[in-house]
């Protein structure tokens, strides 16, 4: 069994440019991020003996980097794939299959928009094709709005209260020079923005961006050999549902069990509770995703997440700083945000974030994949 703090992140970086990068393909963004993460760790390709890369042909990517690994993984479960890959890399290092793993991601989500089929709604005869396409047409905003509509009806959260999440994250983005959207926004502006899929308005939906990111992970007892302060992985969790937002897929669309399964595994493994968390990242493809995350992870009770955000607790100056890079709503979202989510947690623990929260010892990072089909939770810490 992997002990808390047995593995550490010793290299972490994004692609040199993010947002709109028309001169680079998804592959180029991933390779650029990989080179930056290796430099951050003070390593070269010959030092890497494990690799993961998600959406790319893994042998092709490793050879382009000059890496000839003894271990590789290409788990793909949507936007949190790289969080699952980090868990797998930790297990591989613990088992002795490799010593140092490079995890890479790149996606030209903005510059190649419309050039490819963007969404996989399942094979003919699948549950998604039979029961969800007729309601949402496979579009992300329409798929995710189903659970939100039920939540607003059940718990009485108003549209204005829901909009506070977008306002709060824009306040964090205003402090981040790399954020795509930095101008202040009001609740009124959010609720006046165009309707995309009721009740989601445009300002409640994530950006479409180009971005890459990469991590280097190794055994914690080697952490002193690298130039950057190590970030220890105290705990990790992951879980799956069946794959879509309709009642045919998720067991309880208002209180999805897979969030609790993932969160418990990560926090129990780390030996912490929500009271120990100084900083929080919850993947925000849409404004309500953090609401479900706050409730499922146990930071608030069921039906309380929307009000918690509306009261300002996750905004700058609040008791639980959340999505401090500006999140997918204001920072960047290239289609699969899990890597960028992890990188902000790591920067906060290192003390290197643009909107740095004071005295971050523990950051919890939670991400999603697909339409409520997967999630993963990680506990990052300054010390073992």
C-alpha positions in Angstrom: 0.0 0.0 0.0 1.3 3.5 -0.9 2.0 5.5 2.3 1.0 9.2 2.5 3.8 11.3 1.2 5.7 8.4 -0.4 5.5 10.1 -3.8 6.3 13.7 -4.7 5.8 16.1 -7.7 9.2 17.5 -8.5 8.4 19.1 -11.9 5.3 21.0 -12.9 4.6 23.4 -15.8 2.1 24.6 -18.3 2.8 25.3 -22.0 4.7 28.5 -22.6 1.5 30.1 -24.0 -2.2 29.3 -23.2 -5.5 30.8 -24.3 -5.3 31.2 -28.0 -2.2 29.6 -29.5 -3.0 29.1 -33.2 0.6 28.3 -34.2 0.7 25.1 -32.1 -1.1 21.8 -32.4 -2.3 19.7 -29.5 0.9 17.7 -29.9 3.0 20.8 -29.9 1.4 22.2 -26.7 2.0 18.9 -25.0 5.6 18.7 -26.0 6.2 22.3 -25.0 4.7 21.6 -21.6 6.8 18.5 -21.2 10.0 20.4 -22.0 9.0 23.0 -19.5 8.3 20.5 -16.7 11.6 18.7 -17.4 13.4 22.0 -17.1 11.5 22.8 -13.9 12.7 19.5 -12.4 16.2 19.9 -13.8 16.0 16.7 -15.8 16.4 15.6 -19.4 14.6 12.9 -21.3 17.2 10.2 -20.4 16.1 10.6 -16.7 12.5 9.6 -17.4 11.6 5.9 -17.5 7.8 6.2 -17.3 5.4 8.2 -19.3 1.6 8.9 -19.6 -0.1 11.1 -22.2 -3.8 10.5 -22.4 -5.2 11.3 -25.9 -2.0 10.8 -27.9 -0.4 7.6 -29.3 1.9 7.0 -26.4 4.8 5.4 -28.4 4.7 8.3 -30.8 4.8 10.9 -28.0 7.6 9.2 -26.0 9.8 8.8 -29.1 9.3 12.5 -30.0 10.6 13.4 -26.6 13.5 11.0 -26.8 12.0 8.9 -24.0 12.2 5.1 -24.1 10.2 4.0 -21.0 10.1 0.8 -19.1 6.5 1.7 -18.0 3.7 3.5 -19.8 0.0 4.3 -19.2 -2.7 5.9 -21.3 -5.8 5.8 -19.1 -8.5 8.0 -20.6 -11.7 8.9 -18.7 -12.2 12.4 -19.9 -11.1 15.6 -18.2 -9.7 14.0 -15.1 -7.6 11.4 -17.1 -4.3 13.0 -16.0 -5.4 12.7 -12.3 -6.0 9.0 -12.8 -2.7 8.8 -14.6 -0.9 10.4 -11.6 -2.5 7.7 -9.4 -1.3 5.0 -11.8 2.2 6.5 -11.9 2.4 6.5 -8.2 1.4 2.8 -8.1 4.0 2.0 -10.8 6.8 3.7 -8.9 5.8 2.0 -5.7 5.8 -1.4 -7.4 9.3 -0.8 -8.8 8.2 -0.7 -12.5 9.9 2.7 -13.0 11.5 5.5 -10.9 10.5 8.8 -12.6 7.3 9.4 -14.6 6.4 12.3 -17.0 2.7 13.0 -17.3 1.9 15.2 -20.3 -1.2 16.9 -21.7 -2.0 19.2 -24.6 -5.1 20.3 -26.3 -5.7 22.9 -29.0 -9.3 23.2 -28.0 -9.7 26.8 -29.3 -7.7 26.9 -32.5 -9.0 23.6 -33.9 -12.6 24.1 -32.8 -14.9 22.9 -35.5 -12.2 21.0 -37.3 -13.0 17.6 -35.6 -15.9 15.9 -33.9 -15.5 17.2 -30.4 -17.7 15.0 -28.3 -18.1 11.2 -28.0 -21.7 10.4 -27.0 -21.2 6.6 -27.0 -21.5 3.8 -29.5 -24.9 3.0 -31.1 -27.0 1.2 -28.5 -25.1 2.6 -25.6 -27.0 4.2 -22.7 -25.9 7.7 -23.7 -27.2 7.2 -27.3 -30.5 5.8 -26.1 -31.4 7.9 -23.1 -29.5 11.2 -23.2 -29.1 12.3 -26.8 -32.8 12.9 -27.1 -32.7 15.4 -24.3 -29.4 17.2 -24.9 -28.1 16.4 -28.3 -24.7 15.5 -26.9 -23.7 19.1 -26.2 -21.9 19.6 -22.9 -23.9 22.6 -21.6 -27.2 20.8 -22.3 -26.0 17.6 -20.7 -24.7 19.3 -17.6 -27.7 21.6 -17.3 -30.0 18.6 -16.5 -28.6 18.1 -13.0 -28.4 21.8 -12.4 -32.1 22.4 -13.3 -33.1 19.7 -10.8 -30.8 21.2 -8.1 -32.3 24.7 -8.5 -35.8 23.3 -8.3 -35.1 21.1 -5.2 -33.0 23.5 -3.1 -34.4 26.9 -4.2 -31.1 28.4 -5.3 -31.8 31.5 -7.4 -30.2 32.4 -10.7 -28.5 35.4 -9.0 -27.0 33.2 -6.2 -25.8 30.7 -8.8 -24.1 33.6 -10.7 -21.9 34.5 -7.7 -19.7 31.5 -8.5 -18.6 33.2 -11.8 -18.1 36.5 -10.1 -16.0 35.0 -7.4 -13.7 33.2 -9.8 -13.3 36.3 -11.9 -12.0 38.1 -8.8 -9.3 35.4 -8.6 -8.5 35.7 -12.3 -8.1 39.4 -12.0 -4.9 38.7 -10.0 -3.5 36.3 -12.6 -1.7 37.7 -15.6 -2.1 34.4 -17.5 -5.9 34.3 -17.1 -7.9 34.8 -20.2 -10.7 36.9 -18.6 -9.5 39.4 -16.0 -12.0 42.2 -16.0 -14.4 42.3 -13.1 -17.9 41.0 -13.7 -21.1 41.6 -11.8 -24.0 39.2 -10.9 -26.2 41.3 -13.2 -23.8 40.9 -16.1 -23.7 37.1 -15.5 -27.5 36.7 -15.5 -27.9 39.1 -18.5 -25.4 37.0 -20.6 -27.0 34.9 -23.4 -28.7 31.7 -22.5 -26.8 28.6 -23.7 -28.9 25.8 -22.2 -31.3 26.6 -19.5 -30.4 27.5 -16.8 -26.8 27.9 -17.9 -25.9 31.3 -19.4 -22.7 32.0 -21.3 -20.9 33.5 -18.4 -21.6 30.3 -16.4 -19.8 28.2 -19.0 -16.1 27.5 -19.3 -13.8 29.0 -21.8 -12.6 27.2 -24.9 -8.8 27.5 -24.9 -5.5 26.1 -26.1 -3.2 24.8 -23.4 -0.7 22.1 -22.3 0.6 20.9 -19.0 3.0 18.3 -17.6 4.1 16.8 -14.3 7.2 14.9 -13.1 6.6 12.5 -10.2 9.1 10.3 -8.3 9.7 8.8 -4.9 9.7 11.3 -2.1 13.1 10.1 -0.8 14.6 11.6 -3.9 12.8 14.9 -3.5 15.9 16.8 -2.3 17.7 16.1 -5.5 15.6 18.6 -7.5 15.7 22.4 -7.8 12.0 23.1 -6.9 10.3 22.5 -3.6 8.7 19.1 -3.7 4.9 18.7 -3.4 3.9 15.5 -1.7 0.9 13.5 -2.7 -0.7 12.5 0.6 -3.8 10.7 -0.8 -5.7 10.0 -4.0 -9.0 8.7 -5.0 -11.0 7.9 -8.2 -14.4 6.6 -9.1 -16.7 6.0 -12.0 -20.5 6.2 -12.7 -22.0 4.9 -15.9 -21.4 8.0 -18.1 -24.2 10.4 -18.6 -26.2 13.0 -16.6 -29.6 11.4 -16.9 -31.1 9.2 -14.2 -30.4 6.2 -16.5 -26.7 6.8 -15.7 -26.0 8.5 -12.4 -27.4 6.7 -9.3 -28.4 10.0 -7.6 -28.1 13.0 -9.9 -28.4 15.4 -6.9 -25.8 13.7 -4.7 -23.6 11.5 -6.9 -22.0 8.7 -5.0 -18.9 8.6 -7.1 -17.8 12.0 -5.7 -18.0 10.7 -2.1 -16.2 7.5 -3.0 -13.3 9.4 -4.6 -13.1 12.0 -1.8 -13.2 9.5 1.0 -10.4 7.5 -0.6 -8.2 10.5 -1.0 -8.8 12.1 2.5 -8.8 8.8 4.4 -5.6 7.8 2.6 -4.0 11.2 3.6 -5.3 11.0 7.1 -7.1 14.4 6.8 -10.5 15.9 7.0 -12.0 18.8 5.2 -10.9 21.0 8.2 -7.3 20.4 7.3 -7.7 21.8 3.7 -6.2 25.3 3.2 -6.9 25.5 -0.6 -9.3 23.8 -2.9 -9.5 23.3 -6.7 -12.8 21.8 -8.1 -13.0 21.4 -11.9 -15.5 24.0 -13.1 -16.5 23.2 -16.6 -19.7 25.0 -15.6 -20.6 27.3 -12.7 -22.4 24.6 -10.7 -19.7 21.9 -10.8 -18.0 23.2 -7.7 -21.4 23.2 -5.9 -21.7 19.4 -6.4 -18.0 19.0 -5.5 -18.3 20.9 -2.2 -21.3 18.8 -1.1 -20.0 15.4 -2.3 -16.5 16.0 -0.8 -18.1 16.9 2.6 -17.2 20.5 2.9 -20.9 21.4 3.3 -24.1 19.5 3.6 -26.4 18.5 0.7 -28.2 21.5 -0.8 -25.8 23.9 1.0 -23.1 24.3 -1.7 -24.7 27.0 -3.7 -25.4 29.2 -0.7 -21.9 28.6 0.6 -20.4 30.1 -2.6 -23.1 32.8 -2.8 -22.0 34.0 0.7 -18.5 34.6 -0.5 -16.7 31.8 1.3 -14.7 30.7 -1.8 -13.8 34.2 -3.1 -10.7 36.2 -2.2 -10.8 36.8 1.5 -13.1 33.8 2.1 -12.6 31.0 4.5 -12.1 28.4 1.8 -10.1 29.8 -1.2 -11.2 27.9 -4.3 -10.3 27.9 -8.0 -7.7 30.6 -7.4 -6.3 30.7 -10.9 -9.8 31.8 -12.1 -10.8 28.3 -13.0 -12.2 27.0 -16.3 -14.6 29.9 -16.3 -12.0 32.7 -16.4 -8.5 31.2 -16.6 -8.5 28.6 -19.4 -10.3 25.4 -20.4 -9.0 23.5 -23.3 -11.5 20.7 -23.2 -9.9 18.6 -20.5 -9.1 20.8 -17.5 -7.8 18.3 -15.0 -4.1 18.9 -15.6 -4.5 22.7 -15.2 -6.5 22.1 -12.1 -3.6 20.1 -10.6 -1.0 22.6 -11.6 -2.7 25.4 -9.7 -2.9 23.2 -6.5 0.8 22.5 -6.9 1.7 26.2 -7.4 -0.3 27.1 -4.3 1.5 24.5 -2.2 4.9 25.6 -3.6 4.0 29.2 -2.8 4.4 30.3 -6.4 0.8 31.0 -7.5 -0.2 34.4 -9.1 -3.0 34.8 -6.6 -1.1 33.1 -3.7 -3.1 32.1 -0.6 -1.1 32.6 2.6 0.2 29.5 4.4 -1.1 26.8 2.1 0.0 23.5 3.6 -2.6 21.2 2.0 -4.5 21.7 -1.2 -7.2 19.3 -2.3 -7.8 19.0 -6.1 -11.0 17.3 -7.5 -11.7 16.8 -11.2 -14.4 15.3 -13.5 -14.4 13.3 -16.6 -17.2 13.0 -19.2 -20.7 13.9 -18.3 -20.6 12.9 -14.6 -18.9 9.6 -15.7 -15.6 9.8 -13.7 -14.0 11.8 -11.0 -10.7 11.9 -9.1 -9.5 13.5 -5.9 -5.9 14.3 -4.9 -4.4 15.7 -1.7 -1.2 17.7 -2.3 0.9 18.9 0.7 4.0 20.9 1.5 5.3 18.2 3.9 5.0 14.4 4.2 
